[in-house]
Amino acid sequence: MSRAVLSVMGGALALLAAPLSLAAPPEGLADKLTHNGQPMPVASIEESPLSGLYEVRLKGGETLYTDADGEYMVVGDLYRNRDGQMVNLTESAANERRQARLDEVPEDKRVIYKPAGEVKARITVFTDTSCPYCQKFHKEVPRLNRMGIAVDYLAFPRAGVDSEAARVLSQAWCADNATEALTAAMRGETPDATAQCEAPVAEQYELGRELGIQGTPAIVLPNGRMVPGYVPAERLASMLGIEE
């Protein structure tokens, strides 16, 4: 489902600016949410700052809002206008959820490229060794490390967990030196096929799908904001507030 921006005008702005009591989602609301007669893939329903409106998060990462009966829906972002500032509440909540889920991934299931000195920032990147833009981004990693930016890789084989890319990622994750193996795989070299372990490729792929990732590289900043696609090192450092 595509996302459209919710335009908040006139009296609605006044409502969003005022503090509102929150109500728990009505029981059975998820069962009422259908699209063309089919149940919506609801992941969660939570209270919204706007009275009578509930935030619905779908399994693909999309967010919409509905009334207590599931009869009226708004697809898009909810904003709060307060003290002269427009804050995207939908995006802020999505960032918090995304970062919380990533915090659950232990370090030993990541392939991490660390700076030699001080770590000024740490980003998470869902990658696929068969992806040309992932290969291009990986060439930026040494420069990012020199600028104090650590790069944590998670696996996201675009063609699925039964693909050749998934097999290569599994071999890289299982290698004795995973960073060297992943770098070699980014150059098109095949990692040592004898390496065996319980590679977390499938679970990281499912995590990526849960977070709404559709392509690689998908870069997640420390605040949970997701930046899709290739980003040069200098621009990424600027986004992180880091100067070389």
C-alpha positions as CSV (number, residue, x, y, z in Angstrom):
1,M,0.0,0.0,0.0
2,S,1.5,3.4,-1.0
3,R,2.0,6.1,1.5
4,A,0.4,9.5,1.1
5,V,1.1,12.6,3.3
6,L,-1.8,13.5,5.6
7,S,-2.5,17.2,5.1
8,V,-3.5,18.7,8.4
9,M,-5.3,22.0,8.1
10,G,-7.6,24.4,10.0
11,G,-9.3,22.9,13.0
12,A,-7.4,19.7,12.7
13,L,-4.2,21.5,13.4
14,A,-5.7,22.9,16.6
15,L,-6.7,19.4,17.6
16,L,-3.2,18.1,17.0
17,A,-1.6,20.9,18.9
18,A,-3.7,20.3,22.1
19,P,-2.9,17.5,24.6
20,L,-5.4,14.6,24.1
21,S,-6.3,11.6,26.2
22,L,-5.3,8.2,24.8
23,A,-7.6,5.3,24.5
24,A,-6.7,1.6,24.1
25,P,-7.6,0.1,20.7
26,P,-11.1,-1.5,20.7
27,E,-11.1,-5.3,20.9
28,G,-11.6,-7.0,17.6
29,L,-10.6,-3.9,15.5
30,A,-8.0,-5.9,13.6
31,D,-10.6,-8.3,12.3
32,K,-12.6,-5.4,10.9
33,L,-9.7,-4.2,8.7
34,T,-10.1,-5.6,5.2
35,H,-9.1,-4.5,1.7
36,N,-11.2,-5.8,-1.2
37,G,-12.7,-8.4,1.1
38,Q,-9.3,-9.7,2.2
39,P,-7.9,-9.3,5.8
40,M,-5.2,-6.7,6.1
41,P,-1.8,-8.0,7.3
42,V,-2.0,-6.2,10.6
43,A,1.2,-6.3,12.7
44,S,0.0,-4.0,15.5
45,I,-2.7,-1.5,16.5
46,E,-1.8,1.2,19.0
47,E,-3.4,4.3,20.4
48,S,-2.9,7.5,18.6
49,P,-2.5,11.1,19.9
50,L,-5.6,12.1,18.0
51,S,-8.8,11.2,19.9
52,G,-10.8,8.4,18.1
53,L,-8.0,7.5,15.7
54,Y,-5.8,4.4,16.0
55,E,-2.5,3.7,14.4
56,V,-2.3,0.5,12.4
57,R,1.0,-0.9,11.4
58,L,1.0,-3.5,8.6
59,K,3.5,-6.4,8.3
60,G,5.1,-4.7,5.3
61,G,6.0,-1.7,7.4
62,E,3.2,0.6,6.2
63,T,1.2,2.7,8.6
64,L,-2.4,3.9,8.4
65,Y,-5.0,5.3,10.8
66,T,-8.5,4.1,11.4
67,D,-11.5,4.9,13.6
68,A,-12.8,2.5,16.3
69,D,-15.1,0.7,13.8
70,G,-12.5,0.2,11.0
71,E,-14.9,2.1,8.7
72,Y,-12.8,5.2,7.9
73,M,-9.1,5.0,7.2
74,V,-6.4,7.6,6.5
75,V,-3.3,6.4,4.7
76,G,-0.2,8.5,5.4
77,D,1.7,10.4,8.1
78,L,0.2,12.1,11.2
79,Y,1.8,15.4,12.1
80,R,1.7,17.4,15.3
81,N,1.8,21.2,15.1
82,R,3.1,22.7,18.4
83,D,5.2,25.7,19.2
84,G,5.6,26.5,15.5
85,Q,7.1,23.1,14.7
86,M,5.6,20.4,12.6
87,V,6.7,17.0,13.8
88,N,6.0,13.8,11.8
89,L,4.7,11.5,14.6
90,T,4.4,8.5,12.2
91,E,8.0,8.7,11.1
92,S,9.3,9.3,14.7
93,A,7.4,6.2,15.9
94,A,8.7,4.1,13.0
95,N,12.3,5.2,13.6
96,E,12.0,4.2,17.3
97,R,10.5,0.8,16.5
98,R,13.1,0.2,13.8
99,Q,16.0,1.0,16.1
100,A,14.6,-1.0,19.0
101,R,14.4,-4.1,16.7
102,L,17.9,-3.6,15.5
103,D,19.2,-3.3,19.1
104,E,18.0,-6.9,19.6
105,V,20.5,-8.2,17.0
106,P,23.6,-9.3,18.9
107,E,27.0,-8.3,17.7
108,D,28.1,-11.8,16.9
109,K,25.4,-12.0,14.3
110,R,26.6,-8.9,12.5
111,V,29.6,-8.4,10.3
112,I,31.2,-5.3,11.7
113,Y,33.8,-2.9,10.2
114,K,35.1,-0.8,13.0
115,P,37.3,2.4,13.0
116,A,40.8,2.0,14.3
117,G,40.2,4.9,16.7
118,E,37.2,6.6,18.2
119,V,33.8,5.5,17.1
120,K,31.8,8.6,16.4
121,A,28.8,7.0,14.9
122,R,27.5,3.5,14.1
123,I,25.2,2.6,11.2
124,T,23.5,-0.6,10.3
125,V,23.4,-1.6,6.6
126,F,21.3,-4.4,5.1
127,T,23.3,-5.8,2.2
128,D,23.5,-8.3,-0.6
129,T,26.8,-9.2,-2.2
130,S,25.1,-9.6,-5.6
131,C,23.8,-6.0,-5.5
132,P,26.0,-3.6,-7.6
133,Y,25.1,-0.6,-5.4
134,C,26.0,-2.7,-2.3
135,Q,29.4,-3.4,-3.9
136,K,29.8,0.3,-4.6
137,F,28.8,1.2,-1.1
138,H,31.3,-1.3,0.4
139,K,34.1,0.5,-1.3
140,E,33.2,3.5,0.9
141,V,33.5,1.6,4.1
142,P,37.3,2.2,4.6
143,R,36.7,5.9,4.2
144,L,33.7,5.8,6.6
145,N,35.9,4.0,9.1
146,R,38.6,6.6,8.8
147,M,35.9,9.2,9.7
148,G,35.0,7.3,12.8
149,I,31.9,5.6,11.5
150,A,31.4,1.9,12.2
151,V,29.5,-0.1,9.7
152,D,27.4,-3.1,11.0
153,Y,26.2,-5.3,8.1
154,L,23.1,-7.5,8.2
155,A,22.2,-9.9,5.4
156,F,19.3,-9.2,3.0
157,P,19.4,-11.5,-0.1
158,R,17.0,-9.7,-2.4
159,A,16.1,-12.9,-4.3
160,G,15.1,-14.7,-1.0
161,V,16.7,-17.1,1.4
162,D,16.9,-19.9,-1.2
163,S,18.9,-17.9,-3.6
164,E,22.6,-18.0,-4.6
165,A,23.1,-14.7,-3.0
166,A,21.8,-16.1,0.3
167,R,24.3,-19.0,0.0
168,V,27.2,-16.6,-0.5
169,L,26.1,-14.4,2.4
170,S,25.9,-17.5,4.6
171,Q,29.4,-18.5,3.7
172,A,30.7,-15.0,4.4
173,W,29.0,-14.9,7.8
174,C,30.4,-18.3,8.7
175,A,34.0,-17.6,7.6
176,D,36.7,-17.5,10.2
177,N,37.3,-13.9,9.2
178,A,33.9,-12.7,8.2
179,T,35.0,-9.1,7.3
180,E,37.6,-10.4,4.9
181,A,35.2,-13.0,3.5
182,L,32.4,-10.4,2.9
183,T,34.8,-8.0,1.3
184,A,36.0,-10.8,-1.0
185,A,32.4,-11.7,-1.8
186,M,31.7,-8.0,-2.7
187,R,34.5,-8.3,-5.3
188,G,32.8,-11.3,-6.8
189,E,35.0,-13.9,-5.2
190,T,33.4,-17.0,-3.6
191,P,33.9,-17.5,0.1
192,D,35.3,-20.8,1.4
193,A,32.5,-23.3,0.9
194,T,33.8,-25.5,3.8
195,A,32.8,-23.0,6.4
196,Q,29.8,-24.2,8.4
197,C,27.7,-22.4,11.0
198,E,24.1,-21.4,11.8
199,A,24.2,-18.3,9.6
200,P,21.5,-15.8,10.5
201,V,20.7,-14.9,6.9
202,A,17.1,-16.1,7.0
203,E,16.2,-14.3,10.3
204,Q,17.9,-11.1,9.1
205,Y,16.1,-11.3,5.8
206,E,12.8,-11.6,7.7
207,L,13.8,-8.7,10.0
208,G,14.4,-6.6,6.9
209,R,11.0,-7.4,5.5
210,E,9.4,-6.6,8.8
211,L,11.1,-3.2,8.7
212,G,9.8,-2.5,5.3
213,I,13.1,-3.0,3.4
214,Q,12.6,-3.6,-0.3
215,G,16.0,-3.1,-1.8
216,T,19.7,-2.9,-0.9
217,P,21.7,-1.3,0.4
218,A,19.4,-0.1,3.1
219,I,21.2,2.2,5.6
220,V,19.8,2.7,9.1
221,L,21.1,5.7,11.0
222,P,21.6,5.7,14.8
223,N,18.2,7.3,15.4
224,G,16.5,4.6,13.4
225,R,15.9,6.6,10.3
226,M,16.3,4.5,7.2
227,V,18.1,5.8,4.1
228,P,17.5,3.5,1.1
229,G,20.1,3.1,-1.6
230,Y,23.7,4.0,-2.1
231,V,25.0,7.1,-0.3
232,P,28.6,8.4,-0.7
233,A,30.7,8.5,2.4
234,E,31.0,12.3,2.6
235,R,27.2,12.8,2.4
236,L,26.6,10.0,4.9
237,A,29.0,11.7,7.3
238,S,27.2,15.0,6.9
239,M,23.9,13.3,7.7
240,L,25.5,12.0,10.9
241,G,26.9,15.4,11.8
242,I,30.5,14.3,11.3
243,E,33.2,16.4,9.7
244,E,36.4,14.8,8.5
